[in-house]
């Protein structure tokens, strides 16, 4: 354990460890989001008229907002299909189970974002606590 002698040194060490834990937790959640995209989006529909580019899968990303706060999100700017089918449009359709404007009862039953939110509700705090513990910060 690092020896600290001042309050400001303690805050610096704690913030550094929390930052690593938050970033690691976000990366774990990102991995789950990508797995959910595979199972709840790609595996549900096989296109006949186009070849998948996986831009949608790669648009799932994470970002540290500050030293102790991270974000997992879908980045519409990482998708470049054409001027008509933008990344924003792709996200709007995918979130309701539509694939390139095509949907069925089966695809609409598989909503990747709803599944991810459910997973986060059930697991994000536990994952963060695990990552904090790995940094030597035990929580209740």
PEGICOR-V914712 format. One record per backbone hydrogen bond with DSSP energy under -1.0 kcal/mol. NH is the residue of the N-H (numbers start at 1). CO is the residue of the C=O. Records with the same first field share a line. If there is no record, write none. Layout:
NH: CO / CO
This chain:
10: 6
11: 7
12: 8
13: 9
14: 10
15: 11
16: 12
17: 13
18: 14
19: 15
20: 16
21: 17
22: 18
23: 19
24: 20
25: 21
26: 22
27: 23
28: 24
29: 25
30: 26
31: 27
32: 28
33: 29
34: 30
35: 31
36: 32
37: 33
38: 34
39: 35
40: 36
41: 37
42: 37
43: 38
58: 54
59: 55
60: 57
61: 73
63: 71
65: 69
66: 69
71: 63
73: 61
75: 59
78: 75
79: 76
82: 85
86: 84
90: 86
91: 87
92: 88
93: 89
94: 90
95: 91
96: 93
97: 94
98: 93
99: 102
102: 99
108: 104
109: 105
110: 107
115: 111
116: 112
117: 113
118: 114
119: 115
120: 116
121: 117
122: 118
123: 119
124: 120
127: 123
128: 124
129: 125
130: 126
131: 127
132: 128
133: 129
134: 130
136: 133
137: 132
